[in-house]
Amino acid sequence: MRIDTEERGGVTIIRPEDRLDILGYLELEELLGSLLARGRNRLVLDLQEATFINSATLAVISRFWADCARAGGVLVIARPTREALNFLRLGEADELITIFPTIDEAVEAVSRRGTGTQDPGAGEPHGSSGS
């Protein structure tokens, strides 16, 4: 399991690769905790390379979405694989966390929203169009 990060104008992009299973979700949880501890609360979770997500990972993502919101920031998801999107929908995380089809759209939305106290999911796209 490898998780890369990239900074883009005050937004942190997190790119986990491979399986977010028992070991992967622990690494993700540690990284997200570290980012928040350093004041990095404008986050894009890029799931294009995530081949598997378990329920523990879903719980971590949901918890850090709430933690970012409480800190005046935002956490969104970008480019989920079909499998990841299906799991997010099954766990109803797509009703809570905004999902974007591209990194650029996610970064732009986080840049706009991540500086205030407004609802982190208000008015933004969830999943694919027509869903």
C-alpha positions as CSV (number, residue, x, y, z in Angstrom):
1,M,0.0,0.0,0.0
2,R,1.3,3.4,-1.0
3,I,-0.3,6.8,-0.4
4,D,1.1,9.8,-2.3
5,T,0.2,13.4,-1.5
6,E,0.4,16.5,-3.6
7,E,-0.1,20.2,-2.7
8,R,-2.0,22.5,-5.1
9,G,-2.6,26.0,-3.9
10,G,-3.5,25.2,-0.3
11,V,-5.3,22.0,-1.2
12,T,-3.8,18.6,-0.4
13,I,-4.5,15.8,-2.8
14,I,-4.3,12.3,-1.3
15,R,-3.7,9.4,-3.7
16,P,-3.9,5.9,-2.2
17,E,-2.9,3.1,-4.4
18,D,-4.0,-0.5,-4.3
19,R,-6.3,-1.9,-1.6
20,L,-7.7,0.2,1.3
21,D,-8.2,-2.9,3.4
22,I,-7.2,-3.6,7.0
23,L,-3.6,-2.2,6.5
24,G,-4.5,0.4,4.0
25,Y,-7.2,2.1,6.0
26,L,-4.8,2.4,9.0
27,E,-2.3,4.1,6.8
28,L,-4.9,6.4,5.4
29,E,-6.2,7.2,9.0
30,E,-2.7,8.0,10.1
31,L,-2.0,10.3,7.1
32,L,-5.4,12.1,7.5
33,G,-4.8,12.6,11.2
34,S,-1.3,14.0,10.5
35,L,-2.6,16.4,7.9
36,L,-5.3,17.8,10.2
37,A,-2.8,18.1,13.0
38,R,-0.7,20.3,10.8
39,G,-3.7,22.5,9.8
40,R,-4.2,20.9,6.4
41,N,-8.0,20.7,6.3
42,R,-8.7,21.3,2.5
43,L,-8.4,17.7,1.2
44,V,-9.1,15.8,-2.0
45,L,-9.1,12.1,-1.8
46,D,-8.3,10.8,-5.3
47,L,-9.5,7.2,-5.5
48,Q,-8.6,6.5,-9.1
49,E,-6.0,3.9,-8.1
50,A,-7.9,2.4,-5.1
51,T,-8.8,-1.1,-6.1
52,F,-10.7,-2.0,-3.0
53,I,-12.4,-0.2,-0.1
54,N,-13.7,-1.9,3.0
55,S,-16.2,-0.6,5.6
56,A,-13.4,0.5,8.0
57,T,-12.0,2.7,5.3
58,L,-15.5,4.1,4.7
59,A,-15.8,4.9,8.4
60,V,-12.4,6.7,8.4
61,I,-13.3,8.8,5.3
62,S,-16.6,9.8,6.9
63,R,-15.0,10.7,10.2
64,F,-12.4,12.8,8.6
65,W,-15.0,14.5,6.4
66,A,-16.7,15.6,9.6
67,D,-13.3,16.6,11.3
68,C,-12.4,18.7,8.3
69,A,-15.8,20.5,8.4
70,R,-15.4,21.2,12.1
71,A,-12.0,22.7,11.4
72,G,-13.5,25.0,8.7
73,G,-12.2,22.9,5.8
74,V,-13.5,20.3,3.5
75,L,-12.8,16.7,2.3
76,V,-14.1,15.6,-1.1
77,I,-13.5,12.5,-3.3
78,A,-12.3,12.6,-6.8
79,R,-12.2,10.0,-9.6
80,P,-13.4,6.9,-7.7
81,T,-13.1,3.6,-9.6
82,R,-16.4,2.0,-10.4
83,E,-15.9,-0.5,-7.5
84,A,-15.1,2.3,-5.1
85,L,-18.1,4.4,-6.2
86,N,-20.4,1.3,-5.8
87,F,-19.1,0.8,-2.3
88,L,-19.4,4.5,-1.4
89,R,-23.0,4.3,-2.7
90,L,-23.7,1.1,-0.8
91,G,-22.5,2.8,2.4
92,E,-24.4,6.0,1.5
93,A,-21.2,8.0,1.8
94,D,-22.1,9.6,-1.6
95,E,-25.0,11.3,0.3
96,L,-22.5,12.9,2.7
97,I,-19.3,13.4,0.8
98,T,-19.1,15.3,-2.5
99,I,-17.7,13.2,-5.4
100,F,-16.1,14.8,-8.4
101,P,-15.2,13.2,-11.8
102,T,-11.9,15.0,-12.1
103,I,-9.1,16.3,-9.9
104,D,-9.3,19.8,-11.3
105,E,-13.0,20.1,-10.5
106,A,-12.4,18.8,-7.0
107,V,-9.4,21.1,-6.3
108,E,-11.4,24.1,-7.6
109,A,-14.4,23.3,-5.4
110,V,-12.2,22.8,-2.3
111,S,-10.4,26.0,-3.0
112,R,-13.7,27.9,-3.1
113,R,-15.4,26.2,-0.1
114,G,-12.5,25.2,2.1
115,T,-12.0,28.7,3.6
116,G,-15.3,29.3,5.2
117,T,-17.8,27.6,7.5
118,Q,-20.5,26.7,4.9
119,D,-21.8,23.2,4.4
120,P,-19.0,21.2,2.8
121,G,-21.4,19.4,0.4
122,A,-23.8,22.2,-0.4
123,G,-24.5,22.7,-4.1
124,E,-21.8,20.5,-5.5
125,P,-22.1,17.4,-7.6
126,H,-22.4,13.9,-6.1
127,G,-21.4,11.0,-8.3
128,S,-22.2,11.0,-12.0
129,S,-24.8,13.1,-13.6
130,G,-28.3,11.8,-13.7
131,S,-28.0,9.8,-10.5
